[in-house]
Amino acid sequence: MPHELYMLNQIHNDLSGTGISAIDTSLDVVCGRPYGGSALLFRKSIATNISIVASNNSRITGIDITTSSGTVQLLNVYLPCNYRDDESLVE
């Protein structure tokens, strides 16, 4: 849930996190198990070398890690099921 993303930073004292939720709580009452979204966890000791990659897609969470050799981009991508329909193809 969007209001629970802060908990990524409370999973472990040595870890920080970033994530995005796919749930739009403004539409209606959410019933059942929350769905969708993605997240990344990283060590707080390297947090000064981390930049969050902005994404408007709830299926993609990313960070840039600056190293002595250059920048590495890590993406966590949630790929949906292929139901062999047009919507699945677009997603």
C-alpha positions as CSV (number, residue, x, y, z in Angstrom):
1,M,0.0,0.0,0.0
2,P,1.3,3.5,-0.7
3,H,1.1,4.6,2.9
4,E,3.2,1.6,4.0
5,L,6.2,2.2,1.7
6,Y,8.1,3.8,4.7
7,M,8.4,0.3,6.2
8,L,11.0,-0.5,3.6
9,N,13.4,1.6,5.7
10,Q,12.4,-0.4,8.9
11,I,13.1,-3.9,7.7
12,H,16.6,-4.0,9.1
13,N,18.8,-1.3,10.8
14,D,21.5,-1.7,8.1
15,L,19.1,-1.3,5.1
16,S,17.3,1.5,3.3
17,G,14.8,1.1,0.5
18,T,12.8,2.7,-2.2
19,G,9.6,1.5,-3.8
20,I,6.4,2.3,-5.7
21,S,2.9,1.0,-5.1
22,A,0.5,0.1,-7.8
23,I,-2.5,0.7,-5.6
24,D,-4.6,3.8,-6.1
25,T,-6.4,4.3,-2.8
26,S,-8.3,7.3,-4.1
27,L,-10.5,5.2,-6.4
28,D,-12.4,3.0,-3.9
29,V,-12.2,0.9,-0.8
30,V,-9.4,-1.7,-1.3
31,C,-10.6,-5.3,-0.7
32,G,-8.5,-8.4,-0.4
33,R,-4.8,-8.6,-0.8
34,P,-3.0,-5.5,-2.0
35,Y,-1.3,-6.0,-5.4
36,G,1.4,-4.7,-7.6
37,G,4.4,-2.4,-7.2
38,S,8.1,-3.0,-6.9
39,A,10.9,-2.2,-4.4
40,L,14.7,-2.3,-3.9
41,L,16.7,-2.5,-0.7
42,F,20.3,-1.4,-0.3
43,R,22.8,-1.1,2.6
44,K,22.8,2.3,4.4
45,S,26.6,2.3,4.3
46,I,26.5,3.0,0.5
47,A,23.4,5.3,0.6
48,T,25.6,8.4,-0.3
49,N,26.4,6.6,-3.6
50,I,22.7,5.9,-4.4
51,S,20.4,8.0,-6.5
52,I,16.8,7.0,-7.0
53,V,15.7,6.6,-10.6
54,A,12.4,8.3,-11.2
55,S,9.7,6.1,-12.7
56,N,6.0,6.7,-13.5
57,N,5.5,3.0,-13.8
58,S,4.5,1.0,-10.8
59,R,6.2,-2.0,-12.4
60,I,9.7,-0.4,-12.3
61,T,11.9,0.7,-9.4
62,G,15.4,1.7,-10.0
63,I,18.6,3.1,-8.4
64,D,21.9,4.4,-9.8
65,I,25.0,3.4,-7.8
66,T,28.0,5.6,-8.3
67,T,31.3,3.6,-8.0
68,S,34.9,4.4,-8.6
69,S,34.5,2.7,-12.1
70,G,31.4,4.6,-13.0
71,T,27.7,4.4,-12.5
72,V,25.7,1.2,-12.4
73,Q,21.9,1.3,-12.8
74,L,19.8,-1.4,-11.2
75,L,16.2,-1.9,-12.1
76,N,13.7,-4.1,-10.5
77,V,11.0,-4.9,-13.1
78,Y,7.8,-6.8,-12.4
79,L,6.7,-8.6,-15.5
80,P,3.0,-9.6,-15.7
81,C,1.6,-12.9,-16.9
82,N,1.0,-13.4,-20.5
83,Y,-2.7,-14.1,-21.0
84,R,-2.3,-13.9,-24.8
85,D,-4.5,-10.9,-25.1
86,D,-3.8,-7.3,-26.2
87,E,-3.6,-5.9,-22.6
88,S,-0.9,-8.5,-21.7
89,L,1.0,-7.6,-24.8
90,V,0.9,-3.8,-24.0
91,E,2.0,-4.4,-20.3
